[in-house]
Amino acid sequence: MAVQDPLEFVATLPRLNHPDGSRIRALVVDDEPQLSDLVRMGLQLAGWEVSVAGDGPSAVRLARDTRPDVLVLDVMMPGFDGVEALGRIRAFTPDVPALFLTAKDAVSDRISGLAAGGDDYVTKPFSMEELLLRLCRLVQRSGAAAARTAELVVGDLVMNLDTREVSRGGEQVQLTTTEFDLLHYLMDNPRTVLSKGQILDHVWNYDFGGHNNIVELYISYLRKKIDAGREAMIHTVRGAGYVLKPAG
């Protein structure tokens, strides 16, 4: 199930969000924590919000709280199985698409899942690439998401991903490659507190030897170019990380 180069693969996925810019929400339900964590990490790398449950009753409770855009359900689970969980969740979110995880040789599981209204299935052990692609397609077909345009907008800050141009309040901002990548990550996750570790993983794509001060350094560079002489958009959350949000 491992992805050989997850960062490179995730970069090829369609970048999806809701029409209002908020992130796609997924609920992953499986009683194998290691498997759930792998799926969660893959979806989070793609920019999705992910909730995880280990049994049927917990899945229904989380679905009520988070209103996911897509479900990933193991057929065989404690409490009650994925088929029953889907039925109960569909009682209050009737249109949510669902992908079932089934044992490779359990044809009956696949049939029961699809008969119960499942939209797709993947057999264990599975390719993470295939799972992520199938989930993207389910969300696209459901109409919950719109493909991200070439332009990111947060307040009066605008980034064009094709031309790599950035402006604030209509004034061009010149950024280095690393500054652009850092701002891209912040703008891709507006109003979300991002830790130094998350920023290192996404912007530098490798372990920087624990020297989190590189993040502080580049945040200071960005502030001088984005916030200088204007109301601040980049904020430090003490002990947690950094957040970009519209001024005002």
N, C-alpha and C positions, 0 to 999 in steps of 0.2 A: 504493500500500500504506500510505500514511501515514494516521494517525488524526488527525482534525481537533482533537479535544480528548481526548488519551489519558487524562488523570487523571479527567475527568468520565465517560468511557465505562467505564473499569475499575471505577469505583465502582458501576456498575450490574450487574457480573458477580456470579454467586453466589460467595460467599466460601467456598472449599473448603479442607479440611485432612484429615489422617488422623483416625480416631476417637481416637487418643492425643494429638491436638493438633499433631503434627509437620506440616511443610509438604509439599505435593504436589511430586513430582519429575518433571521433563520432560527428555527428551533431544531436542535439535533437531539434525538432520543435513542439511547443505546445503553445497555447495562455493562458494556466494556469501557471503562474510563479511558484507557489508552486510545481506543478507536475514536471515541468522542472528541478527545483532545486533538487528535490529528485532523479531524474534519473541522473542528472549531478554528484551529490555527490556519488552515488553508483558506477558510472563508474570511477570517479576519485580515489575512494578507490581501484579499481581494477587496477589502474595505467594507465588509458587511458587519452588522451587529449580530452576535451569536449568543443564544441561550442554550444550555445543556441540561438534560434531564436523564435520569437513569432508570425510570420505570413509568408505567402508564399513568398512574394518578398524578405524579409530579409533572408529567408532560401536559396534562389537561390544565393544571393550575398555572403553569408557566405560560401556556398559550393564552389563557384568559388575561394574564397580566401584560404580556408583551405584544400580543396580536401579530404573530409572525407573518411574513409574506410567503414563506415556504417551509415545509416540514420535511425532516429526514427521520424516518421511523424504522427501527428494527422491528421485525415481525414478532420475534420471540423475546418477551421481556417480563420482568416480575410485575406483580400487581394485576395488570391485564395487558394483553398483547397489543401490538401496534395497530392491528385492524380495529380493535375496540377503541383504542385511543383516538384514531382518526374519526370514527363515528361520533365520539363525544365532542371532539374539537369542531367538527363540521356543524354541530348543532348550533354553535354561536359564531363561527366564521365559515359559512358554507362554501366559499369559493377558494379557500386556501389550497394551493397545489401541494401534493405529497409525493415524496420518493421513498420507496421501501427498500430496506436492506435485507437481503434474504441469504440463506445458506446456499452454497453453489448447487447442491443436489436436491434442494427442497422445491420441486416443481409446484407442489401443493401450496407452499407459502406464496410463491409468485402469483399463482392463480387467485388465491383468496385475497391477496392485497389489491390486485387489479380489479377484482370483482367488487371489492368494498369501496371502490372509487379512487384507488391510487392512480397517480398520473404516470409513474415510471418506477423502475426498480433497478437495483444494482446488486449483483451477487458478490458475496464475500468468498475469498479475499478480492478486493477490488483495486482498480487503479484510481488514485486520488485525482489525476487529471480528468479521467472520464467522469467521476462523480461531480467535480466542480463544473465541468462543461454542461452536464445534464441539468444541474441546478440553475445555472445561468439561463439555459433555454426555457426551463419551466417558468422562471420569474418573468422572462421576456414575453412568453406566450400568455401569461396571466394578465398582462397589462399593468402590473404593479409598478414596473420600472420603466424608465426611459434611458436610452444610451446617453452617456455623458457627452456633451458637446465639446468642441475644441477649446471652449472658454470656461474658466472658473471665475466666479464673481462672489466676493464677500464684502458687503458694504460698498465702498467706493474703490476697492482694490480689485483689479481685473488682470487675469493671467490668460494669455493665448498659448495653448499647448502646441499649436502647429508652428507658430512663428517664434515662440519662446520670448514674447514681449510681455512686459509687466508695466502697468500704470496704476497710479493712485490719484483719484480726483482729476483724471484726464492728463496727468503729468507722467511722462515716461520715467521708469526706474531701471537703471542699468544694474544687472546682477551677474555675478560669476556663475559658472555651471553648478557648483555646489550650493551656492545661495539660492539659485533657482529651484534646485531639487528639494532643498529644505522648505522653501516657501510653498512649493507644490504640495508637499506632504501636509503642511499646516492648513492650506486652503482646501485640500481634499477632505479634511476632518475638522470643519469649522465648529467652534464652541465645544470641542472635545479636548480634554486635558491629555496631553501626550507626554509620557515619561521620557527621560533621557535615553533609557534603554530602547524604547520603541523607536525613537528618532534615529539612534545609531543603527538599528537593524534595517530600517527602511531607507535611510539616506545614504549611509556608508556601506550597507550590505555585508558587513563583516564585523567581527569582534575587534573593536579598536583598543584592545588591551586594557579595557576598563577606564580609559581616560575620558570620562564624561565631560571634562572641561572643554573638549573640542566642540561639544554641542553648545555650551555656554558662549564660546567664542563666536560661533557662527550666528547664534541668536543675536548677539550684540552687533554683528555686522548688519544683519537684516534690520534691526531696530533703527540703526543710523540711516538706512536708506528708505525704509517704509514709514517709520513713525516720526522721523526728525521734523520738527516744526509743525506737527499735526497731533491730533488726539490719538493716543496709543491704541493699536490693534493687537499687538503681541504682548501677552501678559504672563508673568511668572506666578505659578501656584506653588507656594512654598511647600517643599517636601514631596511634591507630586510631579511637577513638570511645567509644560508651557501650553498655552491655549491662544488661538487666534480667533478673534470675534470682531464684528463690526463696531466701529466707534460709535459712541453715543449711548 
